[in-house]
């Protein structure tokens, strides 16, 4: 059994918050801002999330170490100097 099987295929904001270790208000804010894929039923007030899309969102936003970020900044500066 995989860890994804612990959650149903359609989640509410509280379940997404638990899954990602976030505050539920932050999950709702991300949903309102379109930063995380979310859906509302017609006339509904609550957000719904597809479990697999939440995992895709997480995979698409890897953590970049400070060292990697510094290397990327140096590369961007070098590109700007060449232009």
N, C-alpha and C positions, 0 to 999 in steps of 0.2 A: 504494500500500500504506500503510495507516494504522499508527501506532505500536502499536495494540492487536494487530495481526496478528503482532507479534514474539513474542507469548506464546500458549500454548495456551489453550483455553477453560476448562480446569480446572488450577488452580495448586497448588503446595505452599507451605509457609511460606517456604522460601528464595526462591522466585520472587516471592512477594508482597513480601518484604523488599527484594529487588533492585529491583522495580518502584517501590516507594514510597520507596526510599532509607532504609530503617529497619534496625535490628538484628533478626535472625531471632527472638531471644528475646522482643523487644518485640511482634512480630507474633503469636507464640504466646500471649503474655499477653493481648493485645487479644482474641484468639479465645476464650480461656478465660473472659474477663470479659464476652464478648458485645458488645464494642465494635466489632468488625468481623465481618461475616457469615462464618461458617465452618461446616464440616460434618465429621463423622467417620463412616466406614463402620462398620456394626455389628461390634463386636469389634476395631475398628481403634484405633491409638494416634495416628495422625498426622492433622493437620487438612488439609482440602482446601478450596479457595476457588474460586468462580466468578469468572473474570476480569471479567465485566461488572458483577458485584456489587461488586468491589473498586473499579472506576471510579466506580460510583454512590456508594459510601461516601466516596470522595475528593471528589466533586462536592457531597455533602451537608455537608461540613465545610470550608467556605472559611476562609481566613485573614482575621481581622479586624484591621485596623491599630490601633495604640494610639490614634490620633486618633478612629477610629470607636468604639472601646470607651469612650473618655472621653465621647463624645457620648451613647452608649447609657446610660452610668451617670447622666449628668445628666438624661436623660429619665426614667429610673426614679425618681430622687430627686424630680423634679417631680411624677410620678404619685403617689408616696407622700404628698407634701405636700397634694395635692388630695383624697386619700381621707379 
